[in-house]
Amino acid sequence: MNTEIKLSQEFDKKDPLRKFKKEFITNNNEIYLDGNSLGKLPKKSINKVKKVLEKQWGVNLIRSWNDYWLNMVYKTSSKLEKLFNASNNEIIIGESTSVYLYQILSSLLNSKKYNPHFISDNLNFPSDLYIINGICDSINSSSKTIINYKSEIEANIQLLKQTIKDKPGIVTLSLVTFKSSWIYPMKELNEWALKYNSIIVWDLSHAAGAVHIDFKKSKTLTAVGCTYKFLNGGPGSPAYLYIKEGLIKNIKNPISGWFGHSNPFSFLNKFNQAKGIKKFSNGTPSILSITPIETGIDLILKANTKIIEAKSKKQSEFLKSLIHKFLIPLDFKIESPINPLNRGSHISISHPESWRICKSLQNGPLKIILDYRPPKYIRIGISPLYTSFEDLAKTVLKITNIVNKKEYLNYSKEKPRIT
Ligand SMILES: Cc1ncc(COP(=O)(O)O)c(C=O)c1O
């Protein structure tokens, strides 16, 4: 393993993004490989939030809505427009991914522009499937097809295309899937959907900030996604909704909240929906949670998503080679696509003792934080702005030691119940 550690250090020396690590708060003697769940805290976000609390809320009080806060929402949305190569006023932030997904799916359904048929698959995030089911349960005329691929790792693109062709409608997919990190061919599927009178709502939660996304080039019409993973916006930081300009005018927000009114501060009894993406606003935006998002996006913009993606691919290939050499002989399996072109920015592995191995990794002089997903998966998240090659080599080394010495036996099999 010494050779691999040395090699990882060589890679780190040549890493064009190595200077970004110091932009984040880092615990000593800890490796954090869970940025695909909750990104790290950018140092600059601390003062930004402090300023909003102490000066804008503390001193300026309600005047801050006009002086800072309304503008902050638009400024942050426009940073996302830059990140994804969208046009002005095509992105809004403020709700959770689940709420935005509900809004866009319902509005597309109500527009009667598409068959009232939803399509998704078993690789999608459960909340996205719950939202589809919920809409179908409440609107009798709608139906759904949830494709069950044989694999939990890869989508069968031919089957997906055939399903869209046979029964067109409103498709929703996670661009990078939460379990295996499978990535769909975005442009190819958007074009296919268009050809067969369908539309795809992309969930970018596991992709944004780690994968290069260009809405114009990929012909994307609509998307949602969270900001707390690779975008490092903070715990529960609000999500975004993107709708291409030409589509916005033909659809209506199913929620008629006052922030979606054309003139909310006229306090009229009659609801008159705003024009443009603003019509998808609902209520008062959560300023404290929106505040740190901009710093997170700025770092990603500065680093450049093409360079981030290239590093992520190089790192996940390095990690894959270490898994093959050291972990496969110890009863681990790779649960992610083997081809890096089909992978986002994490690798899932499995082992019968995954849970206790994860507990074991969190203890000792070097703590390693990974993501356990029941029943047997460990997700190793690569966040290229702060994950080093050495982090990956040391993680595989520690897992190897834990399994060889059976250190995981010191931990209980019991899992805390999160309610
Ligand atoms: C792919 C994906 N979609 C949706 C969600 C849910 O997002 P929210 O909690 O913002 O509704 C998550 C949460 O982790 C996710 O990973």
The ligand as an ORCA input file, in Angstrom:
! r2SCAN-3c Opt
* xyz 0 1
  C     -31.578     12.723     -6.007
  C     -32.327     13.378     -4.896
  N     -33.512     13.936     -5.158
  C     -34.243     14.534     -4.193
  C     -33.781     14.600     -2.898
  C     -34.626     15.248     -1.855
  O     -34.324     16.585     -1.785
  P     -35.117     17.568     -0.807
  O     -34.859     17.085      0.575
  O     -34.510     18.906     -1.107
  O     -36.553     17.493     -1.154
  C     -32.540     14.047     -2.580
  C     -32.025     14.106     -1.205
  O     -30.982     13.641     -0.850
  C     -31.806     13.405     -3.604
  O     -30.623     12.837     -3.349
*
